[in-house]
Amino acid sequence: MFSLGCDPLPVEVIDAVELETPFIAGRITNAGHAWGYLVAGEPRPGQQEDRVYFRLASADGLRWRSGARATPADLVVGRRVTVWITGPVLESYPAQVAARAVVLEP
C-alpha cells in the first residue's frame, strides 16, 4: 500500500499507514484556515464525518504516496489526501482533528 522508499519514516507513521484505517480520504477544499486544512470526502466505515479540518501533529507524517517527504506547501486546494489522526475528534462541523499521518496523491 505505501512505499517506504526515500527517507525513513518514523515508526508511528509506518504503524498508522500500514495498520490503521484512515480517518478520511478526499480533496483539500480550504488551505490556510486558522483551524488547518479542510478535507471533503467520503466518510470511512463507522465514521460520519464527511468534512474535516486537520492540523499537522508533526511534519514527519507528511508524505507523498511514493514515500517521499512532502511539505506543508504541497497541501493545496484540490490535492487528494488520506488522513490518519491522533487524539480526540473535536465534534464541531466540520470536525477538527490532529493528523498523525497525511499521504498526498500526485
N, C-alpha and C positions, 0 to 999 in steps of 0.2 A: 504494500500500500504506500509506504513512504520511504523513499530512498534516503539512505544515511550517508551518501557521498558528500564531498566537500568538507566543511568544518564539522568537527564532532559536536553532537547535540548533548545538552545536559540530560542526565538520566531521567529527571522528572518530565522533561519534554518528550523523550522517547516513550516513557510509560504512558503519558496522556494520549499520544498519537496512535500508538500501537494497541493499547489495552482498553481504552475508554471510548464510549460513544460520544461523538461531538455534541455540543450543546445546540449549535445551529450552523447551517451552511446556507449561504446566499450571497447577495451583492451588497457592497457598501453603497448606501444611498445618501450618507452625510458624513463628511470628514471635517475634523477640526472643531467640533462642538465641545463645549465645556465638559460634557459627560463622556466624551470619547468619540468612537466611530459607530455609526448606526448601520446595522446589517438587517436587511429584509430578506426573508427566505421561508422555507417550509419548516414547520416545527418537526422535531425528531420524535420518535415513538415515546410516549409518556410525557411529552412536553406540550405546552400550549403557546409558548412564545413564538410569534412569527416575525417580530421586530425586536431587536436587542441592541442597546448601546454597550460597547465594550471598551475597557481601558486595558492597556498592556500591563500585566503584572511584572514582566521583565522582557527586555528586547531580545534576550536569548531564545525566547519561544517563538520568534517571528521568522518563518521560513517559507521559501518557495516550495512547491510540490516536489521539485528535484532534490531538495535538501539544502540548497544554497541559502545563505543568510539573506534575509530581506531587511529593509529598514522602514521606519515609520513613514518615510516619504513615498514608499510603494503602496501605502494604504490610501488609494484614491477612489473617488466616486466611480462606480461601475465595476470595480475589481471584484471578482468572485473569491470568497474566502470561506474557510471552515474554522470554527472556533471551539476550543475546549476551554472550560472555565475552572477557576479555583475560588473557593469561598462561597459566600451566600449570594443569592439572587435577590436584588432589591426589587420588590414587587410593585413597580410603577408601570406605566405603559408609555413607551416601551420599557421593558425590564432593563436593569443595569447590572453588569457583571464585570469581574476582573478576568481577563483572558490569560490562561496558563500557557496555551499554545495557539498560534494562528498560522494556518497554512494558506498561502496565496496561490491562486491559479494564474498561469501566464495569460 
